């Protein structure tokens, strides 16, 4: 399946209760063969409103944080493990995560990234593929709000940058 075909399925998904309160499914965005995927939890209110991932307050913070570290959002495929907003931005329930796993699995299978950054606890439900490096991080919203989490997130971004540099030098 192509990313467009996966997105079409997400837009029409009725596998769990979350679609009922959502305006948009949010499949994700970025280069179709990105070397790095960033996977978060699920869309918030702003993401649901516009149908794009990480465009609310946390997304703006993440964009600035990436830029401060010499990284560009446009270089990554960004998505959530869950594709619809949850009521009152609560953490998705296990059955909601399970309902979306086939979509994120299909996205990974199509994109074939070399690295996947799993942002937050819920994103860790993402299936693991052989040959892909996984970096587990705190969620950007925690890093945005709590200085200790920001320090930890910085260390995790530094690890991502090291792995990206090693990947680049291996391909030259």
Order of alpha helices (4+ residues) and beta strands (2+ residues): alpha-beta-alpha-alpha-beta-alpha-beta-beta-alpha-alpha
